[in-house]
Amino acid sequence: MGLMSRPLEPSLSVLDTMSSTELELTILGIFDARYLTFACYSLVIYDHALTLDQEIGYFWNRSWSVSQFLFFLVRYLTLCTIIIDLTTIFLSGSNPTVCSDLFLSSYGLFVTILIIVQVVLTLRVWYLFSGRRTIQLLAAGCFCVSFIATIPLVIRLSTEIRMTLVMLPGMSGCIFAPSNDRLWAAYLPVLFIHSVLYIFLVYRVLSCRVTISRAPILKRFLREGGLAYLVTTVTILYSVVGSTLMNDPTMFIPVSYPSLVLATSAVSTTRLMLSIRSLASDLHVNAVWLLNHAELARLNWKRGPNEGELIVEVNDLGHFELPSMHKSPLERPDSVLALV
């Protein structure tokens, strides 16, 4: 087939020992991985273009805050990763050393983004359960466990990775055929923390019986940002399962590339942050107020006919009191960590 291969580090090329059937499946897996990368990164760029005006309005023109810092890290580190990955695809005359360095740089950024996404989602659970110290400490503790477990795993896997640079006629760039059978281990701490946060979110939706009787559970789930948690968790679970199937290159190779997890995590997280800012801006209130005090997602509410007007249905007016809201639309304090 005119296929040449050489390892990124001195080792026997796994392609040299493959049967014709295995070789064909490996090549198909490599092409599938490249197509998946293009599709995922196109989604990220398209989403960025769609929401750039919201980003400018809600994050650029406000005083500095931690939520802004986290948002920009997720948003623009993702773009940096895309640039590196596309460079490896279109780079002509590449050599194993350059390809290896580019891959490790991209992988390092990918892990950093995943950790930042975990910080964002953990902080949101923290503020959603304001006043419930046990759940807050559990969420923070699970994040710390995940972080501590992720770092040594990633460092060890990066030193053990043996990638084969495959040179196909008529194609340029670095086309990798991963051969490490323990890539799935790096996803386990991430899957753990996302699963725990998702369980907390479902518990929050189901624990408010008053709201359940009036609003559909699915609607409450979406209001709480459940889609972001669900999409990210399912994608990571899919990558964990696919990374264990080394005997099926058409599954193993595409999920070994970080594009799918990166795209879904970045898009869902930034969308979640923008939606909270958008709602706070429409109602002329602080995002902290939305999450901590009124906890609108627990109430049966709707927007009023006028801008900034909010209608909430309550049974007992004697026990219901809203915190003071800003009288002027111009008095819109910036969110601190609320989000998030």
Secondary structure in CASP SS format (residue, H / E / C, confidence):
PFRMAT SS
TARGET T0000
AUTHOR 0000-0000-0000
METHOD secondary structure of the structure
MODEL  1
M C 1.00
G C 1.00
L C 1.00
M E 1.00
S E 1.00
R E 1.00
P E 1.00
L C 1.00
E C 1.00
P C 1.00
S C 1.00
L C 1.00
S C 1.00
V H 1.00
L H 1.00
D H 1.00
T H 1.00
M C 1.00
S C 1.00
S H 1.00
T H 1.00
E H 1.00
L H 1.00
E H 1.00
L H 1.00
T H 1.00
I H 1.00
L H 1.00
G H 1.00
I H 1.00
F H 1.00
D H 1.00
A H 1.00
R H 1.00
Y H 1.00
L H 1.00
T H 1.00
F H 1.00
A H 1.00
C H 1.00
Y H 1.00
S H 1.00
L H 1.00
V H 1.00
I H 1.00
Y H 1.00
D H 1.00
H H 1.00
A H 1.00
L H 1.00
T H 1.00
L H 1.00
D H 1.00
Q H 1.00
E H 1.00
I H 1.00
G H 1.00
Y H 1.00
F H 1.00
W H 1.00
N C 1.00
R C 1.00
S C 1.00
W C 1.00
S C 1.00
V H 1.00
S H 1.00
Q H 1.00
F H 1.00
L H 1.00
F H 1.00
F H 1.00
L H 1.00
V H 1.00
R H 1.00
Y H 1.00
L H 1.00
T H 1.00
L H 1.00
C H 1.00
T H 1.00
I H 1.00
I H 1.00
I H 1.00
D H 1.00
L H 1.00
T H 1.00
T H 1.00
I H 1.00
F H 1.00
L C 1.00
S C 1.00
G C 1.00
S C 1.00
N C 1.00
P H 1.00
T H 1.00
V H 1.00
C H 1.00
S H 1.00
D H 1.00
L H 1.00
F H 1.00
L H 1.00
S H 1.00
S H 1.00
Y H 1.00
G H 1.00
L H 1.00
F H 1.00
V H 1.00
T H 1.00
I H 1.00
L H 1.00
I H 1.00
I H 1.00
V H 1.00
Q H 1.00
V H 1.00
V H 1.00
L H 1.00
T H 1.00
L H 1.00
R H 1.00
V H 1.00
W H 1.00
Y H 1.00
L H 1.00
F C 1.00
S C 1.00
G C 1.00
R C 1.00
R H 1.00
T H 1.00
I H 1.00
Q H 1.00
L H 1.00
L H 1.00
A H 1.00
A H 1.00
G H 1.00
C H 1.00
F H 1.00
C H 1.00
V H 1.00
S H 1.00
F H 1.00
I H 1.00
A H 1.00
T H 1.00
I H 1.00
P H 1.00
L H 1.00
V H 1.00
I H 1.00
R H 1.00
L H 1.00
S H 1.00
T H 1.00
E H 1.00
I C 1.00
R C 1.00
M E 1.00
T E 1.00
L E 1.00
V E 1.00
M E 1.00
L C 1.00
P C 1.00
G C 1.00
M C 1.00
S C 1.00
G C 1.00
C C 1.00
I C 1.00
F E 1.00
A E 1.00
P E 1.00
S C 1.00
N C 1.00
D C 1.00
R C 1.00
L H 1.00
W H 1.00
A H 1.00
A H 1.00
Y H 1.00
L H 1.00
P H 1.00
V H 1.00
L H 1.00
F H 1.00
I H 1.00
H H 1.00
S H 1.00
V H 1.00
L H 1.00
Y H 1.00
I H 1.00
F H 1.00
L H 1.00
V H 1.00
Y H 1.00
R H 1.00
V H 1.00
L H 1.00
S H 1.00
C C 1.00
R H 1.00
V H 1.00
T H 1.00
I H 1.00
S C 1.00
R C 1.00
A C 1.00
P C 1.00
I H 1.00
L H 1.00
K H 1.00
R H 1.00
F H 1.00
L H 1.00
R H 1.00
E C 1.00
G C 1.00
G H 1.00
L H 1.00
A H 1.00
Y H 1.00
L H 1.00
V H 1.00
T H 1.00
T H 1.00
V H 1.00
T H 1.00
I H 1.00
L H 1.00
Y H 1.00
S H 1.00
V H 1.00
V H 1.00
G H 1.00
S H 1.00
T C 1.00
L C 1.00
M C 1.00
N C 1.00
D C 1.00
P H 1.00
T H 1.00
M H 1.00
F H 1.00
I H 1.00
P H 1.00
V H 1.00
S H 1.00
Y C 1.00
P C 1.00
S H 1.00
L H 1.00
V H 1.00
L H 1.00
A H 1.00
T H 1.00
S H 1.00
A H 1.00
V H 1.00
S H 1.00
T H 1.00
T H 1.00
R H 1.00
L H 1.00
M H 1.00
L H 1.00
S H 1.00
I H 1.00
R H 1.00
S H 1.00
L H 1.00
A H 1.00
S H 1.00
D H 1.00
L H 1.00
H C 1.00
V C 1.00
N C 1.00
A H 1.00
V H 1.00
W H 1.00
L H 1.00
L H 1.00
N H 1.00
H H 1.00
A C 1.00
E C 1.00
L H 1.00
A H 1.00
R H 1.00
L C 1.00
N E 1.00
W E 1.00
K E 1.00
R E 1.00
G C 1.00
P C 1.00
N C 1.00
E C 1.00
G C 1.00
E C 1.00
L E 1.00
I E 1.00
V E 1.00
E E 1.00
V C 1.00
N C 1.00
D C 1.00
L H 1.00
G H 1.00
H H 1.00
F C 1.00
E C 1.00
L C 1.00
P C 1.00
S C 1.00
M C 1.00
H C 1.00
K C 1.00
S C 1.00
P C 1.00
L C 1.00
E C 1.00
R C 1.00
P C 1.00
D C 1.00
S C 1.00
V C 1.00
L C 1.00
A C 1.00
L C 1.00
V C 1.00
END
